[in-house]
Amino acid sequence: VGIADAGVRLIGFSTTAYLGRVLGSEGFGLLGMGLAVAGYLYLLASPGIHIAGTRDVAAKRGDQVDLDSTVLSIRMVLAPMLFLITVAVVLLWRGDRTASLTLIAAAAAIVPMAFSFDWFFQGKEQFVLYSAQKLISALVFLAAALLLVKGSGDAALAAAAFGVGAVGAS
């Protein structure tokens, strides 16, 4: 678990350094804004569900199927709905094309993030699986960033790479 955590931090640092260098300050700022929006959307798509779910999984040793399907059902309704609302707001905003695409690509990450079982792994005290999920996410994000992001105008592709990392973790 410690080695995986160190690996996630090293990979995250490498990804940040690469994207900062390639995107430049404007592109990296756009990416940061997009990832902040994705983070807030994720909080809205999972309003305390992961905390209550972790507690309930830790307290119960049997009959986990109902709990898991309830958490996923709520997330799978909220995440696409919030994504569509975000797309509508961004399109009505009619801002800079690169900024709009970056926000939409980052917001799309909440859909695969809704499939995340990190709360379940924590409740079951399966920290190796939890760590593996984080490590896979970081590795896939880095690989996607290295493949997709080649210049200062690629902030939307960097946000898409983050979404690919979320898919990898899910």
C-alpha positions as CSV (number, residue, x, y, z in Angstrom):
1,V,0.0,0.0,0.0
2,G,2.9,2.4,0.9
3,I,4.7,1.6,-2.4
4,A,1.5,2.1,-4.4
5,D,0.9,5.5,-2.6
6,A,4.5,6.6,-3.4
7,G,4.0,5.5,-7.0
8,V,0.7,7.4,-7.3
9,R,2.5,10.5,-6.0
10,L,5.5,10.1,-8.3
11,I,3.3,9.5,-11.3
12,G,1.0,12.4,-10.4
13,F,4.1,14.7,-10.1
14,S,5.3,13.5,-13.5
15,T,1.9,14.0,-15.1
16,T,1.7,17.5,-13.6
17,A,5.2,18.4,-14.7
18,Y,4.6,17.2,-18.2
19,L,1.3,18.9,-18.7
20,G,2.6,22.1,-17.1
21,R,5.5,22.2,-19.5
22,V,3.6,21.2,-22.6
23,L,0.4,23.2,-22.0
24,G,2.0,26.4,-20.7
25,S,0.4,28.6,-18.1
26,E,-2.8,29.3,-20.1
27,G,-3.5,25.8,-21.0
28,F,-2.6,24.4,-17.6
29,G,-4.8,27.0,-16.0
30,L,-7.7,25.9,-18.2
31,L,-7.1,22.3,-17.3
32,G,-7.0,23.2,-13.6
33,M,-10.4,25.0,-14.0
34,G,-11.8,22.0,-15.8
35,L,-10.6,19.6,-13.1
36,A,-12.0,21.8,-10.4
37,V,-15.4,21.7,-12.1
38,A,-15.2,17.9,-12.4
39,G,-14.3,17.7,-8.7
40,Y,-17.3,19.8,-7.7
41,L,-19.6,17.8,-10.0
42,Y,-18.4,14.6,-8.5
43,L,-19.2,15.9,-5.0
44,L,-22.7,16.8,-6.2
45,A,-23.1,13.4,-7.9
46,S,-22.1,11.6,-4.7
47,P,-23.6,13.7,-1.9
48,G,-22.3,11.9,1.1
49,I,-23.2,8.5,-0.4
50,H,-19.6,7.3,-0.4
51,I,-19.2,8.2,3.3
52,A,-22.4,6.5,4.3
53,G,-21.6,3.6,2.0
54,T,-18.2,3.1,3.5
55,R,-19.7,3.2,7.0
56,D,-22.4,0.7,6.1
57,V,-20.0,-1.7,4.3
58,A,-17.7,-1.6,7.3
59,A,-20.6,-2.3,9.7
60,K,-22.2,-5.1,7.6
61,R,-20.6,-8.3,6.7
62,G,-23.3,-9.8,4.6
63,D,-26.0,-8.6,2.1
64,Q,-23.8,-6.0,0.3
65,V,-25.5,-6.3,-3.0
66,D,-28.4,-4.0,-2.1
67,L,-26.1,-1.3,-0.7
68,D,-23.8,-1.4,-3.7
69,S,-26.6,-1.2,-6.3
70,T,-28.2,1.7,-4.3
71,V,-25.0,3.7,-4.3
72,L,-24.4,3.0,-8.0
73,S,-28.0,3.7,-8.9
74,I,-28.0,7.1,-7.3
75,R,-24.6,8.0,-8.8
76,M,-25.6,6.7,-12.3
77,V,-28.7,9.0,-12.2
78,L,-26.9,12.1,-10.9
79,A,-23.7,11.9,-12.8
80,P,-25.1,12.0,-16.4
81,M,-27.7,14.5,-15.4
82,L,-25.0,16.9,-14.0
83,F,-22.9,16.3,-17.0
84,L,-25.7,17.3,-19.4
85,I,-26.5,20.4,-17.3
86,T,-22.9,21.4,-17.4
87,V,-22.8,20.9,-21.2
88,A,-25.9,23.1,-21.5
89,V,-24.4,25.8,-19.3
90,V,-21.1,25.8,-21.2
91,L,-22.8,26.0,-24.6
92,L,-25.1,28.8,-23.4
93,W,-22.0,30.6,-22.0
94,R,-20.5,30.7,-25.5
95,G,-17.0,31.4,-24.2
96,D,-13.7,30.6,-25.8
97,R,-13.9,27.3,-27.8
98,T,-10.8,25.8,-26.1
99,A,-12.2,26.7,-22.6
100,S,-15.6,25.3,-23.5
101,L,-14.2,22.0,-24.8
102,T,-11.9,21.7,-21.8
103,L,-14.8,22.1,-19.4
104,I,-17.0,19.6,-21.2
105,A,-14.2,17.1,-21.5
106,A,-13.3,17.4,-17.8
107,A,-17.0,17.2,-16.8
108,A,-17.4,14.0,-18.8
109,A,-15.1,12.3,-16.3
110,I,-17.8,12.3,-13.6
111,V,-19.6,9.5,-15.5
112,P,-16.8,6.9,-15.1
113,M,-16.0,8.3,-11.7
114,A,-19.5,7.3,-10.6
115,F,-18.5,3.7,-11.1
116,S,-15.6,4.0,-8.6
117,F,-15.7,1.5,-5.8
118,D,-13.0,3.1,-3.6
119,W,-15.6,3.6,-0.8
120,F,-16.4,-0.1,-0.9
121,F,-12.7,-1.1,-0.8
122,Q,-12.2,1.2,2.2
123,G,-15.2,-0.2,4.0
124,K,-14.1,-3.7,3.4
125,E,-10.6,-2.8,4.4
126,Q,-9.3,-4.0,1.1
127,F,-6.6,-1.3,0.9
128,V,-4.5,-3.2,-1.7
129,L,-7.4,-3.0,-4.1
130,Y,-8.0,0.6,-3.2
131,S,-4.3,1.4,-3.8
132,A,-4.3,-0.5,-7.1
133,Q,-7.3,1.5,-8.3
134,K,-5.5,4.7,-7.6
135,L,-2.3,3.5,-9.2
136,I,-4.1,2.3,-12.3
137,S,-5.9,5.7,-12.6
138,A,-2.6,7.6,-12.3
139,L,-0.8,5.4,-14.8
140,V,-3.6,5.6,-17.4
141,F,-3.9,9.3,-17.0
142,L,-0.1,9.7,-17.5
143,A,-0.1,7.4,-20.5
144,A,-3.1,9.2,-22.1
145,A,-1.6,12.6,-21.4
146,L,1.7,11.5,-23.1
147,L,-0.2,10.2,-26.1
148,L,-2.7,13.0,-26.6
149,V,-1.2,16.2,-25.3
150,K,1.5,17.6,-27.6
151,G,1.1,21.4,-27.5
152,S,-0.2,24.5,-25.7
153,G,-3.7,24.2,-27.3
154,D,-4.4,20.7,-26.0
155,A,-6.0,21.5,-22.7
156,A,-9.2,19.8,-23.8
157,L,-7.2,16.7,-24.7
158,A,-5.5,16.8,-21.3
159,A,-9.0,16.9,-19.6
160,A,-9.9,13.9,-21.8
161,A,-6.8,12.1,-20.6
162,F,-8.0,12.7,-17.1
163,G,-11.3,11.1,-18.0
164,V,-9.5,8.1,-19.6
165,G,-7.7,7.7,-16.2
166,A,-11.1,7.7,-14.5
167,V,-12.2,5.0,-16.9
168,G,-9.1,3.0,-16.1
169,A,-9.8,3.2,-12.3
170,S,-13.4,2.3,-12.7
